[in-house]
Amino acid sequence: MRLTLRIALSLAAAAFGPFAAANAADYDPPIVVDEGPEYVPVEVGSGWYLRGDVGYAVSTRIGQVDYRTFDPLTSTYSSATFATQDLESDVTFGGGFGYRYNEWLRADATIDGFRSDFNGTTASATPCLDPVANPTFAGTTCRSEDGSEVSFVSVMANGYFDLGTYVGVTPYVGAGAGYSYVSWGGLNSQTFCVDGVGACPAPGGVVTSTQHSGEDGWRFTYAVMAGFAYDLSQNFKLDLGYKYRRVNGGKMFQWDTASAAAGATGTQGFSGDVDQHEFRIGLRYELW
């Protein structure tokens, strides 16, 4: 009985085997495996850099300095100009951050600062003191020596064009614009009698000494730059460059206490534009 059952099953398998194989071959869909997008790690720091600079202003010039005089007897004002004006050169400093768009273009935002001492003189054809109240000054003239100091903090947006890298050296040119906060210190003015038709009662001596409070405010500023960067390593670059900066002029100093008490109002002194030429050295750290 068992032998007969085995023979029957074998014959059935042999009979239906070709049909099963054919059906299996006909129904054999391709196996498709969807591949996910290739993972590319994002370099968060790529393109960004930090910078720090120090420099020396080989030339800092201030334009014409104008001031007003006040006549308390008539309550009228007159205009005058400093005979000489000078800003001393000094150390500059700065820092900022930037972004490199490609091998040719980059931009950064910087904060730069410097301070300088101001020295100026004035000359007047009238006596230092009223000759009616002080007859000994009749026929004399007057001059003054004035001193102050000023600080500049410039906030700038800058763009650069790198001119290609050769053996680790990358020359560049650039330009920037922004605003500078200009803060003038108090102006100390000493007047001296000058002999004219009449002789001064005290030749060479100080006739009066007055103090004037300084003014401050934001002034438009622009700059142009040129230089080259040297690759110290993959991330560090030594930057050597030249920078020209112009800061717009504006209010400089107020009236002294006596003139204000006599009725003088508003600002007395106005500075001209400031032009500065400086050479700078700095480091750039690229955040690769």
C-alpha positions in Angstrom: 0.0 0.0 0.0 2.7 2.4 1.0 4.7 1.5 -2.1 1.7 2.1 -4.3 1.2 5.6 -2.8 4.8 6.6 -3.4 4.7 5.5 -7.0 1.5 7.6 -7.5 3.0 10.7 -6.0 6.2 10.4 -8.1 4.1 10.1 -11.3 2.1 13.2 -10.3 5.2 15.2 -9.7 6.7 14.2 -13.0 3.5 15.1 -14.8 3.0 18.6 -13.3 6.7 19.5 -12.8 7.2 21.1 -16.3 4.0 23.2 -15.9 5.1 24.5 -12.5 8.6 25.4 -13.8 7.1 27.2 -16.8 4.7 29.1 -14.6 7.5 30.1 -12.2 9.6 31.3 -15.1 6.8 33.3 -16.5 6.1 34.9 -13.1 9.5 36.1 -12.0 9.4 39.9 -11.5 12.7 41.7 -11.3 13.8 42.7 -7.9 14.3 46.5 -7.7 16.1 48.0 -4.7 15.6 51.8 -4.4 18.9 53.4 -3.5 18.8 56.4 -1.2 20.5 59.7 -2.2 24.3 59.6 -1.6 25.1 61.3 1.8 27.4 64.2 1.4 28.6 65.7 4.7 28.0 69.4 5.1 31.1 71.4 6.0 29.5 74.0 8.3 32.7 76.2 8.4 33.6 75.9 4.8 34.2 79.4 3.2 34.1 81.4 6.5 37.1 83.1 8.0 38.2 85.3 10.9 40.6 88.1 10.7 42.7 90.4 12.9 44.9 93.3 11.8 47.3 96.0 13.2 48.7 98.8 11.2 50.4 102.2 11.2 49.0 105.3 9.6 51.9 106.8 7.7 49.7 109.8 6.9 46.5 111.2 8.5 45.3 114.5 7.2 42.3 116.6 8.2 40.7 119.0 5.9 39.9 122.7 6.5 38.7 123.4 10.1 36.1 126.2 10.3 34.8 127.9 13.4 32.5 130.7 14.4 33.1 133.8 16.5 30.4 135.5 18.5 30.0 139.2 19.3 28.0 139.5 22.5 27.4 143.3 22.0 25.5 142.7 18.7 24.6 139.0 19.2 26.0 138.3 15.8 28.3 135.5 14.4 31.2 135.6 12.0 33.0 132.7 10.2 36.7 132.0 10.3 39.1 129.2 9.4 42.0 127.7 11.2 45.3 128.8 9.8 46.9 125.4 10.3 45.5 122.0 11.3 47.2 118.7 11.8 46.5 115.1 12.9 49.4 113.0 14.2 49.8 109.5 12.8 49.3 106.5 15.1 48.7 102.8 15.4 45.5 101.3 14.0 43.8 98.0 14.8 40.9 96.0 13.6 39.1 92.6 13.3 36.2 90.9 11.7 34.8 87.9 9.9 34.2 87.1 6.3 33.1 84.6 3.7 34.9 83.3 0.6 32.4 82.7 -2.3 35.0 81.1 -4.7 38.7 81.3 -5.5 38.2 84.9 -6.8 35.6 86.7 -4.6 35.3 87.2 -0.9 33.7 89.7 1.5 34.0 90.6 5.1 32.6 92.9 7.8 35.2 94.7 10.0 35.6 97.0 12.9 38.6 99.2 12.8 39.8 101.9 15.2 42.5 104.5 15.7 43.1 107.7 17.7 45.1 110.8 16.9 46.2 114.1 18.5 45.0 117.3 16.9 47.1 120.5 16.7 46.0 123.7 15.1 46.5 127.5 15.1 44.3 130.5 14.3 45.2 134.1 13.5 43.0 137.2 13.9 43.5 140.8 12.8 41.7 142.0 15.9 43.1 142.1 19.5 42.7 139.2 21.8 40.9 141.4 24.3 38.5 144.3 23.6 40.7 147.4 23.1 38.0 149.6 24.6 37.9 147.8 27.9 41.7 147.0 27.6 43.4 150.0 25.9 46.8 148.4 26.2 45.8 145.9 23.5 44.9 148.6 21.0 46.7 148.1 17.7 47.6 144.5 18.3 46.4 141.3 16.7 45.8 137.8 18.1 46.7 134.2 17.5 45.8 130.9 19.2 47.3 127.5 19.7 44.7 124.7 19.9 45.0 121.1 20.9 42.6 118.1 21.2 42.4 114.4 20.4 40.0 112.3 18.4 39.1 108.7 18.1 37.6 106.8 15.2 35.7 103.5 15.2 34.8 102.3 11.7 32.2 99.7 10.9 32.7 98.6 7.3 31.4 96.1 4.8 34.2 95.2 2.3 34.6 93.2 -0.9 37.8 91.7 -2.4 38.9 90.3 -5.7 41.7 87.8 -5.4 44.0 87.7 -8.4 45.0 84.1 -8.3 47.5 82.2 -6.1 51.1 81.8 -7.1 53.5 79.7 -5.0 51.3 80.4 -2.0 51.0 84.2 -2.6 47.6 85.7 -3.4 47.5 89.4 -4.5 44.2 91.2 -4.1 42.3 94.5 -4.4 39.3 95.6 -2.5 36.9 98.4 -1.5 34.6 99.0 1.4 32.0 101.4 2.8 30.4 102.1 6.2 30.3 104.5 9.0 32.7 105.8 11.6 31.9 106.9 15.1 34.0 110.0 15.6 34.6 111.3 19.1 36.4 114.5 19.7 37.9 115.3 23.1 37.8 118.7 24.6 39.7 121.5 22.7 42.1 123.6 24.7 42.7 127.0 23.1 45.4 129.4 24.3 45.5 132.9 22.8 48.6 135.0 22.4 48.9 138.7 21.7 50.8 139.6 18.5 52.4 143.0 18.0 50.9 145.2 15.3 50.6 148.9 15.1 50.7 148.8 18.9 52.9 146.7 21.1 51.6 143.8 23.3 51.7 144.5 27.0 53.1 141.1 27.7 54.9 139.8 24.6 54.9 136.0 24.3 52.5 135.5 27.2 49.2 133.7 27.3 46.3 136.2 27.2 43.4 133.8 27.6 42.9 130.1 27.9 39.6 128.4 27.1 38.2 124.9 27.2 35.7 123.7 24.6 33.7 120.5 24.9 34.1 118.0 22.0 31.4 116.8 19.6 30.8 113.2 18.4 28.7 111.4 15.9 28.5 108.9 13.0 30.2 109.9 9.7 30.1 108.1 6.3 33.4 106.3 5.5 34.8 104.5 2.5 38.1 102.7 1.8 40.1 101.1 -0.9 42.6 98.3 -0.2 45.4 96.3 -2.0 47.9 93.8 -0.8 48.7 90.1 -0.8 48.1 87.0 1.4 50.7 84.3 2.0 49.7 80.8 2.9 51.3 79.9 6.3 49.3 76.7 6.4 46.0 75.3 5.0 44.0 77.5 7.3 46.3 80.4 8.3 47.1 83.3 5.9 49.4 86.2 6.6 47.9 89.4 5.1 50.1 92.4 4.2 48.3 95.3 2.7 47.8 99.0 2.1 44.5 100.8 3.0 43.2 104.3 2.1 40.3 105.5 4.2 38.3 108.7 4.1 36.0 109.8 6.9 33.5 112.6 6.3 34.0 115.8 8.4 31.4 117.2 10.8 30.9 118.8 14.2 34.1 119.2 16.2 33.8 121.4 19.3 31.3 123.6 21.2 31.5 127.1 22.7 33.6 127.8 25.8 31.7 128.6 29.0 32.0 132.4 28.8 30.8 132.6 25.2 27.8 130.3 25.9 26.9 132.4 29.0 27.0 135.5 26.7 24.5 134.0 24.4 26.4 131.9 21.8 24.5 128.8 20.8 25.0 125.8 18.5 28.3 124.2 17.5 31.4 126.5 17.2 33.9 124.3 15.3 33.6 122.0 12.3 36.3 119.6 11.0 37.0 118.8 7.4 37.3 115.2 6.0 40.0 113.0 7.3 42.2 111.1 4.8 44.4 108.3 6.0 47.0 106.1 4.4 48.1 103.1 6.4 50.0 99.8 6.0 48.6 96.8 7.8 49.7 93.3 8.8 47.2 90.7 9.9 46.2 87.0 10.1 43.2 85.3 8.5 42.0 82.0 9.8 39.8 80.0 7.4 37.3 77.8 9.1 37.5 74.7 6.8 
